C-alpha cells in the first residue's frame, strides 16, 4: 500500500501547510491590531512583509503538494479500474460481433424527410434539360 501511504502523507503535509497559512493570517491580523494600539509602523511593515512572503512560499508549496495529490489519486484510481477494464476487454473480444448498420437512424430520417433541391440544383437541372432537348425549328435562324 505504498501509494496510499504516500497519498495520506501528502494529505497530512497539505493540512499542515494550510494550518501554517492560517496561522500567518492570524499573525497579520494581530499585528494590525497592535498598530492600532500605537505600535511602530516601520516595524509593523517589515513584519507584515516578512509574514506575507512566508505565506506566499507556503501557498506555492501547497499548490505543488495538491498537484502531486491529484496525480497520485488519478494513478490509484487507474490502477483500481485496470482489472475491470481488462475483464471487459476480454469479454468484448470473446463475443462474436453482430453486424450492425450504424446508419439506420440516418436512413430512416432520409426516408421521412427527403432532401429538397436548392436554387443552384434547380438551375443546374433546367440548364441540363435545355441542353438535352430536341432542337426545334426556331433554333435555326437561317
Buried (B, 14 or more C-beta within 10 A) or exposed (E): EEEEEBBEEBBEBBEEBBEBBEBBEEBBEEBEEBBEEEBEEEEBEEBBEEBEEBBEEBBEBBEEBBEBBEEBBEEBEEEEEEEEEEEEEEEEEEEEEEEEEEEEEEEEEEEEEEEEEEEEEEEEEEEEEEEEEEEEEEEEEE
